[in-house]
Amino acid sequence: MSRSWGLLLVVPRRPAELQSMRTIDKTYADPLTLVWLHAAAQMGMRVERSAEVNASWDGAGVLTIGTPETLDPDDSLAQMILHETCHALVEGPGCERLLDWGLVNAPDKKVHEHACLRLQAALADTVGMRAFFAATTMFRPYYDALPAAPLADDGDPAVSLATAAWGRATRGPWAKPLQEALQRTAQIARALDGVTSPDALWHGQGLTN
């Protein structure tokens, strides 16, 4: 009986002084992160990361998002940027000059949050990615319960705010970078079709009729 033996090649770690002899002039970056950082920049937002916040807008061009270890496993920088963008669109022109889009002391903050989520779902629906861009906060049950047409008038006071924001999102100065980012995200999702497991956030996303 013959046997075939595989060869195991062990490559020892190189000493630091030898590793430093290799010139590294490029770095890897997550494609989805690149897409949404580019979109944010086009909309006048400089994104920074901090373990001190979940998400915060300073009213002067800086959007601070929590560092990866502070966020939930189903969070992504893309979802966080889209969510904050939707807040800005709901609040309307001038909110970019206010701390957290002017929502800090808003008496009807809950209605504004609901409007943000309705807009978020409607925009995500344009590329078949509502589940991917789902809210990951305490308002997730509200998001999951939204109807197929999240901007249809169903008696919720958030609808009128979300509908006005939809006009700004699709016809305003942020329309082009926002739609491009959504489309590029869907392209990544389609590229992953057939290789993701059911528990992956990407699974079954970006597939529209």
Secondary structure, 3 states (H helix, E strand, C coil): CCCCCCCCCCCCCCCHHHHCCCCCCCCCCCHHHHHHHHHHHHCCCEEEEECCCCEEECCCCEEEEECHHHCCCCCCHHHHHHHHHHHHHHHCCCHHHCHHHHCCCCCCHHHHHHHHHHHHHHHHHCCCCCCCCCCCCCCHHHHHCCCCCCCCCCCCCHHHHHHHHHHHHHHCCCHHHHHHHHHHHHHHHHHCCCCCCCCCCCCCCCCCC
